[in-house]
Amino acid sequence: MNTPAPAASPTGPRPPCVVVMGVSGTGKTTTARLIAARLDIPFADADDFHPPENIAKMSSGIPLEDADREPWLTAVGRWLHDRDTAGTGGVVACSALKRRYRDILRATAPAVFFLLLTADRAELIERVGQRHRHFMPASLVDSQLAALEPLQPSERGTTLAADGPPHAVAEAAVALISEPGDHGRRMGDSSGNRRQSG
């Protein structure tokens, strides 16, 4: 019989609930997996929450509309809420490009912390073009960059440049997430080297 994972110790920090976000090609999934492994908390890929009709649209190069995204984001938020309620924490890779999308996640999982990964456009296109058997074509990179709304000062989270090896990016992310205090720190500068109060 499987034993449920224990909740955070009353004397220790509560495991965080983190959304690793950004446009396609920033390494969200790889970074999120490494963060989850480093912190020993559950991982999920938001792509797995898409219904078949969303995947069909994206595979055809058709950007999703907000009506397509709302039930998907609600499902992702529910997963984070359940992890937070269980006290296990969790990390999910999810584009969360617009403020209103992040608001949907926050409505279900108020404790969520957003980590925005960034990279140069040319590098993003190269990375996406090298993928195999993935439903997001490189042609959608520009539409995602146009849609991206960076974290605002009132949002819990920070920004990190994903321009190094995956393990180095993940280690930098863990350091930011694990800084003393609650996980309600405000967004940082675009380099990810500092965080500022907002």
C-alpha positions in Angstrom: 0.0 0.0 0.0 1.3 3.4 -0.9 1.8 5.9 1.9 0.8 9.5 1.1 3.6 12.0 1.0 3.9 13.8 4.3 3.0 17.5 4.6 5.6 20.1 5.3 7.1 20.0 8.8 5.5 22.7 11.1 9.1 23.9 11.8 10.3 23.8 8.2 9.4 25.7 5.0 6.3 24.6 3.2 7.1 23.1 -0.2 6.3 25.6 -2.9 3.9 25.5 -5.8 5.7 26.8 -8.8 4.7 27.5 -12.4 7.7 27.6 -14.8 6.4 29.8 -17.6 7.4 31.4 -20.8 7.1 30.9 -24.6 7.9 27.7 -26.4 11.6 26.9 -26.5 12.6 28.5 -23.2 13.1 25.0 -21.7 10.1 25.2 -19.4 9.6 21.4 -19.2 13.2 20.5 -18.7 13.8 23.2 -16.1 10.6 22.3 -14.3 11.5 18.7 -14.1 14.9 19.5 -12.7 13.5 21.9 -10.1 11.0 19.3 -9.0 13.7 16.6 -8.7 16.0 19.0 -6.8 13.2 20.0 -4.4 11.8 16.4 -4.3 8.3 17.6 -5.1 5.8 16.4 -7.8 6.0 17.6 -11.4 3.4 18.0 -14.1 3.5 19.3 -17.7 0.6 21.5 -18.5 0.6 20.1 -22.1 -0.8 16.9 -20.6 -3.9 18.8 -19.5 -4.9 20.0 -23.0 -8.0 18.4 -24.5 -7.5 16.7 -27.9 -9.2 19.6 -29.7 -6.6 22.1 -28.4 -3.7 19.8 -29.5 -5.3 19.5 -33.0 -5.4 23.3 -33.3 -1.8 23.8 -32.2 -0.6 20.9 -34.4 -2.2 22.8 -37.4 -0.4 26.0 -36.5 -3.6 27.6 -35.2 -3.1 29.6 -32.0 -5.5 28.8 -29.2 -8.3 31.3 -28.3 -9.0 32.3 -24.7 -12.1 30.1 -24.7 -9.8 27.1 -25.5 -7.5 28.0 -22.7 -9.8 28.6 -19.7 -10.8 25.0 -19.0 -7.2 23.9 -19.6 -5.8 26.5 -17.1 -8.5 25.7 -14.6 -7.4 22.1 -14.7 -3.7 23.1 -14.2 -4.7 25.3 -11.3 -6.7 22.5 -9.7 -3.6 20.2 -9.9 -1.5 22.9 -8.1 -4.3 23.5 -5.5 -4.4 19.8 -4.8 -0.6 19.6 -4.3 -0.7 22.7 -2.0 -3.6 21.2 0.0 -1.7 18.0 0.4 1.4 19.9 1.6 3.6 18.3 -1.1 4.1 21.3 -3.2 4.5 20.9 -7.0 6.1 22.3 -10.1 4.2 22.6 -13.4 5.6 23.7 -16.8 3.0 26.0 -18.3 3.2 28.9 -20.8 0.9 31.2 -18.8 1.8 34.0 -21.2 -0.9 36.6 -20.3 -1.8 38.1 -16.9 -5.4 36.9 -17.2 -4.2 33.4 -17.7 -2.1 33.6 -14.6 -5.1 35.1 -12.8 -7.1 31.9 -13.7 -4.3 29.8 -12.1 -4.2 32.0 -9.1 -7.9 31.9 -8.6 -7.6 28.1 -8.0 -4.1 28.1 -6.5 -3.5 31.4 -4.7 -0.1 30.3 -3.3 1.4 29.8 -6.8 4.9 31.3 -7.6 5.6 32.1 -11.2 9.1 31.7 -12.7 9.3 33.3 -16.1 12.1 31.9 -18.4 13.4 34.1 -21.2 15.7 33.6 -24.2 16.5 35.4 -27.5 14.1 34.9 -30.4 16.7 33.3 -32.7 17.6 30.8 -30.0 13.9 30.0 -29.3 13.2 29.3 -33.0 16.3 27.1 -33.2 15.3 25.1 -30.2 11.7 24.6 -31.3 12.9 23.6 -34.8 15.1 20.9 -33.3 12.2 19.2 -31.5 10.7 16.0 -32.8 7.2 14.8 -32.3 6.0 17.9 -30.5 2.8 19.6 -31.5 4.1 23.2 -31.2 5.7 24.3 -34.6 8.4 26.9 -34.7 6.0 29.2 -36.7 4.1 29.9 -33.4 7.1 31.3 -31.6 6.5 34.8 -32.9 2.8 34.7 -31.9 3.8 33.6 -28.4 6.3 36.4 -28.1 3.7 38.9 -29.2 1.2 37.5 -26.6 3.7 37.4 -23.7 2.9 39.8 -20.9 5.8 39.8 -18.5 5.2 39.4 -14.8 3.9 42.6 -13.2 5.1 44.1 -9.8 2.0 42.8 -8.0 2.6 39.2 -9.1 4.4 36.6 -7.1 7.3 35.5 -9.1 10.6 36.3 -10.8 12.2 36.3 -14.2 15.3 34.2 -15.2 17.3 34.2 -18.4 17.4 30.6 -19.7 20.6 31.0 -21.6 22.8 28.5 -19.9 22.9 24.7 -19.6 19.6 23.3 -18.2 21.2 22.2 -14.9 22.7 25.6 -14.3 19.3 27.3 -15.1 17.5 24.9 -12.7 20.1 25.5 -9.9 19.6 29.3 -10.3 15.9 28.8 -10.3 16.0 26.7 -7.1 18.1 29.4 -5.4 15.5 32.0 -6.3 12.6 29.9 -5.2 14.3 28.8 -2.0 15.3 32.3 -0.7 14.2 33.0 2.9 10.7 34.2 3.4 7.4 33.2 1.9 7.0 32.5 -1.8 5.2 35.8 -2.3 8.3 37.6 -3.4 7.6 40.1 -6.2 9.0 39.9 -9.8 12.7 40.5 -10.4 14.6 42.1 -13.2 14.9 40.5 -16.6 18.2 39.0 -15.9 16.9 37.0 -13.0 19.8 38.1 -10.8 17.8 40.2 -8.4 14.3 40.5 -7.1 12.7 43.8 -6.2 9.6 44.5 -4.1 6.6 45.9 -6.0 
